Amino acid sequence: MKYYWGPGIIQDGMLDDNCGRIVIFDDKALVSYIKTADHNYLLRGLASKYRFNKDEVINKAIRLYFKWEENSFIISGVRKIDNEIIEENYDFYRKIIKRALK
């Protein structure tokens, strides 16, 4: 399985059946493989699952899109800040994303 970082490649309103969403807070991630579960739903789910403060998760979590294409995932940030945070500590977040998408 290959993973590619592609900021700006996947955009809201352009999601197809091969797309999903990821949210990351601290070192925990939650994934939705269906495009109908939005980031707000995942943020609340992540806060509940790990007993984090819901408001803190909503304000500080990273929001990502992913797309499955021929034995690989393309990962893209939702907002500019998401891209910047990932790129500042790429190796750390790469491990979290790979673990979440398995």
Sequence and secondary structure as in RCSB ss.txt:
>XXXX:A:sequence
MKYYWGPGIIQDGMLDDNCGRIVIFDDKALVSYIKTADHNYLLRGLASKYRFNKDEVINKAIRLYFKWEENSFII
SGVRKIDNEIIEENYDFYRKIIKRALK
>XXXX:A:secstr
 EEEE TTTS TT   TTEEEEEEETTEEEEESSTTS HHHHHHHHHHHHT  HHHHHHH EEEEEEEETTEEEE
EESSHHHHHHHHHTHHHHHHHHHHHH 
